[in-house]
């Protein structure tokens, strides 16, 4: 089955053409073309994504990318159009949905709405991973979501935890603004943290000892804010268990300490879930999964705890928003006969 996929949930305009086969149990994908137009430079001056600007850029970029796809030499005879219907920014989502509807009328082929989060769940399969054994735990981490899933097979999963406030990517962006770092904050904090000491400041690890699998990152972000505002006295040093004098703490130390708090929460809660269900595989997807330092933290902890676990993290190009992951989710949804309304669903969840 050849799938034409369209993704416009946030600030990346993307179109892909993907061949899919193998069925639900062993899906296989061949990516013929995966085109992405980034809007980071446009939104950076505002410190985040501006919905109406995103809509404007999607309207401009979709015809351009489609023209590139047609001109690339691939035979454009898809069996299915898959388009993101949520979650995301409503004005942005509608641009992709309406563009897909126009192609549907013109090409006279089936059209299917897709949950963007399912794309992140299936993203490792785009690179032909054959040892994805089940049961598995999946951690989806992005600017808008932090979700933990118990995955029974490629077509069946159960959500066992999620953030109760800020998503981890959102926390990164807000902390980056406190550090006067540009948008998007995740890559900037990771880069800065490499020059810092992660043990300098003991920021809180919210909900880390609770027996559930939910997450909370709002308090961590607030703690970084208070760190800047509070008087740097003896009580301050004790509160944050500082390893050096306040005046000697750099921005890099703050970034590294913040990032270590995030890593501790994600790795401890996720691997506890792995052990509880006796998972054979761990899938980590979403934009934050592209953080190389986070990947190293998971690998280090898996090795330390001597877990026999297959770890699947997509290449960075499949962690961040793109249309190939929407094609993968569209294929599975089609096989499951799962139909979603072709309308923007900004708050769609798993």
N, C-alpha and C positions, 0 to 999 in steps of 0.2 A: 504494500500500500504506500502510495506516495502522498505526503502530507505537506501542504503549504501552511506555514504557521506565522501568526502575527502577534507581536507583543508590544503593548504601549501602557503598561500599568503605572509607570512612574516617569523617569527622565531618560529612558533609553528607548529609542525607536528601533524595532528589530523585525526582520523578516527572514524566514528560513525555508528551505526545501529539503525534506528528509524522507528517505525510504525506510519503511518500517515493516518488520516481519517477525515471525517466530511465535506469535500468540502471547497471551497474558503471562504464562509461566516463564518463558524464556524469550522476552522481547529483544530484538536486535535492531540496531539503527545504523544507517549509513547517511551521513550528512553531506548532501550535495552542495549546499550553500547556506551560510549562516552570517547574515549581514546585520551590523549594529551601528547606529548613529548615536554618539554620546552627546548629552547636553550639559555636561559638568561645567564647562567654561561659562555657559549662559547663567547658570544658577549660582555659581560660586560667589559672586558679589553679594548675594542675598543671604548667604550662610545656610541655604537649604533650597529645596525644590519649590518653585512658585507654580501652582497648578495651571493658571492661565497661560503662562509662558511655555510650560510643558506642552499644553494643548496646541499652541501655535506652532511649536517646533515639530510635533508629530504630524500635523497637517501638511507641513512643508516637506518633511523627510519621507513619509510613507510612499508617495509617488516616485520619489527619487530612488529609493531602495528597490521598489518593485521594478522600475525600469532597468536598474543594474542587474537584477535577478534574471529578467527576460533576456538581457543582452549578454549574459554570462555563458550562453551556449547550451545550458541545460534544457531538456525538453519539458516545457511547462504544461504537463497534463496531469495535475494532481487528482487524487481520488477523494480528497477531503481538505477542507479549510478549517484549521483550528485557530481560535482567537481567544486571547485572555479576556475574561469578563470580570475578574476580580481576584483577590483584593487589590486595591490601588487607589489612585486619585481619579475621582469620577470623570472630570473633564478629559483626562488623558485616556482613560479606558474607552470612552465613547468614540474617540477618533479611530482607534483600532477596530472596534466593533462595526462602525459605519463603513469603514474601508473594506472590511471583510464581507459585509453584506453586499456592497457594490460588486465585488469580485464574484460573489455567489451568483448574483443575477447575470453577470456577464459570461462567466465560465459554465454556469448551470451545473454546479457540483455541490455535494453536501457540505454543510457548514456546522461546526460544533463549538460551543462555548467551553472554555477550559479554566480550571482553577489554577492560578499561577503557583500556588504553594505545592500543588501536586507535581508541577514541573521540577521544583527543587528536590522533591522526594525521589523522582525518577532520574535525575540528572546523572548519577554515576553510570547508568546503563548506556549512555551516549558514547562512552569510551570502551565499550565491549567487555566490561568486567564479568567474567564467567563464574567467579567463585563467590557470588553474593548469596550466601547460604542463609536460611531462615531457621528460627525466628531472628529478627534483627531489631535493633533500636535505631531510630532516625532522629537526629537533632537538626532542626531547621532554624537557622539564625540569620536574621536580616535586619534592615532598618525598621521594619514594622512588625516583625514577629520573632518570638522565641518559643519554639514548640518541640515537645518530646513525644515521639510516637513508638508504640509497640507494633512492629510490622510483622504480620504472620506470613504474608507472601506479597507478590507484586500488586495484587488486587484487593488486599484486605489489611487494614490497620486500625489501631485504636489510639486515640490521643490520651496520654497519661499525664501530661503536664504542659503548662504554658506560662508566660509571664502574666502577672497580675497587674502590672502597670507598664513601665517603659520596656520596649524591646531592647535587646543588647546593642543593636546597631544604632538605635535612637540615643541610647546612653553614650555611646562613643561620640556621636555628633554633638550632643549637648556639652560633653566634657571638653571636646576639642574647641568649642567656642569659648569656654572658660580659660583655655590655654592660648587663646588668640590664634588658633590654627585654622586654615581654610577648609571649606567643604569639598569633598566628603571627609568627615573626621576620622573614620577608621584607619585608612592607609596612613594618614598624617600622624596619628598617635602611635601606630606601630613603628613607623620610621623614627620618630623622636625617642620612643622607649628604648631603642637599641643602645642609646648612649646613657641610659639611666640605670639606677640600681632598684630592682623591683622590691627589695626588702627595706627601703628607706622609710616608707609610711605604711602603717597597717590600717588601710581603709576597710570598712565593714564588708563582710561577705553575706549579703542578705539571704535569708531562708536556707542557708547551706546545711544546717543541722535538722531542719524539719523533715519529717518522714515522707512527705508528699514529694511530687516531682515538679511543682510549680517554681517559678522564678520571680524575682523582683530586683529591678535595677535602679528604680527611682531614688532609693535611699543612698545608693553608692554615688550617684551623680550629685545629690545634695551634700554629701559628705565632702566631696571635692570642692564644692562651692564654699562651705563653711571653713574648709582648710585655708582658703584665701582670705576670708573675712575675719577670722578669730585673732585675738591677741596672741602673739608668739611668746607666751610665758611658760613657766615650769609645768603648769597644769596642761597646757597645750601639748608639750613634749610627751607627757605621760599618756594623754588621751589617744594620741596617734602612734604611741610606742616608736618614736623616731629613733633611727639608728645614727643620725648625725644632727648637728646643730641646725635650727631652722634657717639661719642665714646662709647656710652652705647647701641647702636643698635647691636643686635646679628644676627647670621645667621637665627635663628629661627624667629626673627621679620621680616626679609627680605622675608623668605619663606611664612610666614603667610600673609604679606601684598600683596605679589604677588598673592597668591591664592585667597585672597579676591577680588582683581581686576578682576580675571577670573570669579569668582562666580557672581559678580555684572553684568558683561556683559551677561553671559549665562542666568541667571535667569530673568533679566529685559527684554531682547529682546524676550526670549522664552515665557514668560507669557504675554507679550504684544500681541504676535501672538495668544495665547490661547484666550484672551479676544476678539480680533478682529473677529475671526471666530466662537466664542462661542463654543469652543471645550469642549467636555465632558470627554475626556481622554488626558493624556500626557504620551508619551512613551519616555524614555531616554535609549539609547543603545550605545554600543561601549565600548572600553577599559577604557576610562576616566569615564564612568558611574559607574565603580566599586569604585570610590572615595567616601568613606562614608561621608566625610565632605561636598562634593558637594550635596549628597543626602539630608543631613540635611538642607543645605542652601535652596534647592528647597522646602522642606516640610515647613520650617519656613516661607518662603515668600508666599507660597500658603495659609497658615493659616492666615498670617498677612493681606493678601488682601481678605480674606474670599471667596476664590474661591471654587465653588462646582466642584471638579475635581478629577477624578480617576487617580492616579499616578502609572505608571507601570515601574519599573526598575528591570531588571533581576538579579538573584543571580550573584555574582562575576564570577562564572565559566562559565556563559553564556554571560557575558559582554566581557570578553577577548576572543581571537580567539579560536574557537573549531569547530568541524565538525557537531555537532547537529544543530547549527543555519543554516548550509549549507543544511542540510536535510530539514529543515523547508522551506527555500527559494526554494529549489528544488521542493518540493511538490506543492507550490503555482505556480511556473513557469510551471510545468507540466500541472496543471489544466487550466492555461491560454494559454497553447500551445505556451509558450514563448521559443524560441530557440536561443541559443547563440553559436557563433563559438567556437569550441574546440581548442582555441589557447590563449596564454598568452596575456592579455589586461591590461597592467600595469596601465594605466591611466583611466580605466573604472570608470564611475560616475553613479549617479542615474538620 
